[in-house]
Amino acid sequence: MNGKIGPERKHNTLKALIGALLFSLMALLAFNMPDHPDAFGIGTFTRFPLEWAVIGLLALIVPGRIKRTVIFICGFLVFLLLFLKIADIGVEAAFQRQFNPYLDVKMLTDGWNLISGTIGTLAALAALIGGVAVFLLVATVFLKSLMWMAVAHASARRPLIGVFAIVLIVGTMLMWLGVSRVDFRTPGYLTNRLGLVVRSVSDMRLFEQELATGLGPKNGANLFQSVKGKDIILVFVESYGRSAVDDPQYARITQPRLAAIDTQIEAAGLHAASGWVTAPTVGGLSWLAHGTLLSGLWVDSQARYDRLMISRQPSLNRLFSEAGWHSVAVMPAITMAWPEADYFGYDQILPAAGLQYRGKPFNWVTMPDQYTMSAFDRLALRPAHLRGQKVMAEIALISSHAPWTPVPRLIGWDQVGDGSAFDDQAVSGDPPSVVWADPDRVRRQYIETIDYSLAALGEFMARQSRDAVYVILGDHQPASIITGQGASRAVPVHIVSSDATLVARFEKDGFVSGMVPTGAAHERPMSGLRQTLINAFNGTP
């Protein structure tokens, strides 16, 4: 019998030591994991987190009856921390802000649509399954290793208790003495995240009050007298941000393009003024920008957007419809049911299917912008003019949406037809997986798609009737892979019209003449642009 005890005790001790090693490695990795994509580096993992010693000590000293519960709670907290940090890294890379559990869970579907559209459904599904499997495997090994250590025989447990106790005491003294590489961050990190959720709940209460009070005109009666008899064409250009105009690596393409558009429209008898507005989002969630501009309220989260959709705050589209314009939505990215359209009050909706495109898609992008503008003219403008109506259109141009491949190019407008003329372009170039393996190529193709979208708009405006007012702006800045971290959230906005007096009103309000906004131009919130437009279109200062 004594011969069996020795090997069992030896085996138990070995399991305890392996468990302590595995637990320590994974705990140190989780506690040192940064929460920002730019924070990775060798120095990041040289910090000494005291949380590691606290968990190790707790697992070793708590009585047997509650040991499993304590270990489970510790494991849950560690992996909650790890999940939040991984989510932070992803959200920071895409939207340049922290992950918000209260607001961001609803974006999972949109994130899936973007990733699957960029790298393909099968690759995205494999990455998702692989990521979940790895996460569960690591969690299982972590809990198992902590249990091996915690149930060790007394001869192995006592030395481990001593090690963790000494580390905790010495580490606490070093932290008290101000040694920066020794700390106890996790409680503060989780508390701050809880505070973020609490602030988000409070923010929604404030938004409810804003909606209850309302903002601006309650209906469109007798509005927009200065633009009677003119079409109002509001165009959102996907990912067209300030970096596309100001950043030297992009300005060499964009600024000459804007200058060329100035020449085009001037020859057509049009005038332009430009400025900057700050968008409520970065890198995606374009509908937040649409909701912000059209409602006049700051809509920077899905929760605010969802609440706006069931409110009585009239959209700019609805005001124009009530004032006698034919309100149109041209949305080539809408491929499914769109119940939110009820809020905006459109008289006509042209989603992807309604635009009658018969060509091949450009990866995620359903159709090129030149086709979208041509279809808008054919399906909305001309029929409304035949009925004696003017149009107020909201148009989303999406050729400059990620993954920015293939890059479309302009063809003759008389060749656009049903879109099948673009088929060769749609299957040209490399797939997203190849393009995105080279960050420099991603940036180059991004600005090429912006240049294409602007070129299409320039030609469209020069070809059309002079009885139109164009409001052209970006929906948001692209992701940080394009702009770098800390870039401005501003996007360009251009006003184009044959009415020089109308354009001059915007110049008096801080816009600069022409299609190229200067660095000195004031950045105003996108939410405030709605009232600026209403004032100018009413002829009031």
Disulfide bonds with the S-S distance in Angstrom:
none
